[in-house]
Amino acid sequence: MITPRVISLDLDDTLWPVGPVIAAAESALLSWLRARHPRVSLGHDVDSMRAMRARVAAQFPEQSHDMTFLRRRALDEQFAAAGYADADGPIDAAVGPVDAAMEIFFAARNRVQFYDDVRPALHRLRGKYRLFAVSNGNADLRRCGIDDLFDGHVTAAAAGAAKPDARIFAHLLRVAGVEPIEVLHVGDDPLADVVGATQAGMQAAWLNREARLWPPQFAPPLRTISTLAEIL
C-alpha cells in the first residue's frame, strides 16, 4: 500500500456502535413529544415514526441521502397532522416545535459511547496524517467531542449523495485537496466504505470488529483490521 496523506473514517459503527444511540435518541424524542405535545404523539410509537420517515424517503428520493431532511420533514408532517398549521399550511420545519423536537433528537443522537480504541488511535493518527470523517449519517463531531481531532467532516447531505456513491468520495478529495490514491478510507461497511472507496480510486481498509464474514459478492479487501490501532 502507498503511504497515505489523508485517512478518512466512517463514524457510525466505526467509531461507536450506532444502534443503541439511535434507539436512545428516538426514545428520547418520543418521550419529549408525549410530555410536551401529546396530540402529536397520539397513536405513534418509534416504529410508526420510522415508517413515516420511510414514506418521506420514498416521496423524495432525491433527498433520501439526507437523514436530517427526512426526520425533519416527517416531524413536520406529524405536527401538521395533529393540527399544528397556520393559514398557509403546515408549520415551517425550520422554526418552532419541530426545531425544538429536532434538538431533543440531536442531543441524544450525539451522546455516543466510543469503542475503547478510538480516542487513543485518533490522537496517534492525528500526529501523522490529516483526518477526515466521511459519513452517511448526521452525527456532529463537535457535539461528540472529537472535532479537534479532524480536519473536516464530509457528510452525505453536503455531498448530495451517500456512500458508496462516488460523489461523496469526490467531495472529500476536493475538500482535502489530494489525489484518490493518497487517501486511506476506513470503515465497517463492506459496500459503502470498502467497495465505494476502492471504486473511487482510494485505498481502503475494512474495520471488522466482530469477525464477520466478508460478503462473497464483493472482491476481498486489500486490508482488514479489527481495531483502529492496527492502522499504524
Beta strands, then each sheet from edge to edge (+ up, - down):
strand 1: 6-9
strand 2: 85-86
strand 3: 89-90
strand 4: 130-135
strand 5: 152-155
strand 6: 183-187
strand 7: 203-207
strand 8: 224-225
sheet 1: 5+ 4+ 1+ 6+ 7+ 8+
sheet 2: 2+ 3-
end
